[in-house]
Amino acid sequence: MTCKELLDDAMLGCADLVFKDICLEILAKAKQVLAPEQFEELSFYAAERIKEKRIRSPRNRVKI
């Protein structure tokens, strides 16, 4: 599914807050075109990617 690929690409290249915004934008647009079951699956997938991103990007990391 293309939406999942977009989420994966965003996860690799975006900061935590930007990634969350992109996820919400993708989900908002996907809701208009996907069947309810597909949207539910995508929502679950996005939630899992957000959790992974939080684990990989701890907040106590020093930014330069």
Stockholm file with secondary structure:
# STOCKHOLM 1.0

chainA/1-64         MTCKELLDDAMLGCADLVFKDICLEILAKAKQVLAPEQFEELSFYAAERIKEKRIRSPRNRVKI
#=GR chainA/1-64 SS CHHHHHHHHHHHHSCHHHHHHHHHHHHHHHHHHSCHHHHHHHHHHHHHHHHHHHHHSCTTCCCC
#=GC SS_cons        CHHHHHHHHHHHHSCHHHHHHHHHHHHHHHHHHSCHHHHHHHHHHHHHHHHHHHHHSCTTCCCC
//
